[in-house]
Amino acid sequence: MILARHAEALFWAGRQLERAETTARALNVTSQNLMHLPPGRAHNEWMALLTAVGLAESFAEADQPPTSAEVAHFLFADADNPGSVVAAVFQLRENIRTVRDRVPVELWEESNRLHLAMTAAEAQRALEGEPFELFASVRRGCQAISGVVAEAMPRDEGYTFLVLGRMIERALTTTRLLRHSWDRSPTDFDAAALLRTVSALQAFRRVEGYETDRVRLNRFLLRADAVPRSVFSCLNRAEARLSTLADAAPGLDSSRLLCGRLRSLLEFGDLGEALGEDAPGFLLQLEADLLQLAEVIAGHSFNPAHGPSLHSQFVRPEAASR
């Protein structure tokens, strides 16, 4: 068995690992796409990115000028922003530190190495000098941690909670990116950029070709079982990990059933009809269901005496308010 505080630390370590990598990749894709755009269009794209990652309200509350440099700093190097890459890496390292006796030493070493390379001051200097190399270094660091998890971590309860956190965060991110893509006009919508952000551009083109209408793209990123960042793939892996806990922790059976219901909706539901009728509404409900899944897991595993609760310091303000 695993202590509740250890399960919680590993669950959030998985979420923070995924958040750091995805935010760095989104920054890289956006920065590359906007190098030759006029300032007005570039500003709109940065604002769209803030909305897509769920941090538009937080940025407005920070009362910073909405320039490209300030948005990039806020999303990457602002240690006071819990959704920034630097903050996610710091919390990832802290959570791994609290469970060092349960994880491979290489996992602690890689997490600490990434944190030391990503201190706020160092990150800001790199952001001003060579941002693309900085984004790539975060991606490589997160992938190194993922490699240790995949190749060296025992398949025990700790591994299960880390994978659960990562899959839920990944599914939430993909759903949120898809939902906000419907806010863009057809002329502003860049399907290739969205696919690159979730590392699915080549996979999409192999299956669907170069025809990237929004319904087809949404259906692919929701249902494709062979794409690691599709919502179905994430839920399928999460359900498998929840099933391993069913005997030892019967209270988590409700989490498994909810996860299975969402997975079945994507696997067997008529996504073409749902997306054609009201895609933003369908995706908003899916996002709410994923947040509920995270809360149910937390309630039964981390804080059973007081019911479901999440640490607000780890959750984007928009997500926490729902």
Summary of the structure (lengths in Angstrom):
residues: 322
radius of gyration: 19.0
end to end distance: 32.2
largest distance: 58.2
contacts: 1072
relative contact order: 0.12
helix: 75%
strand: 0%
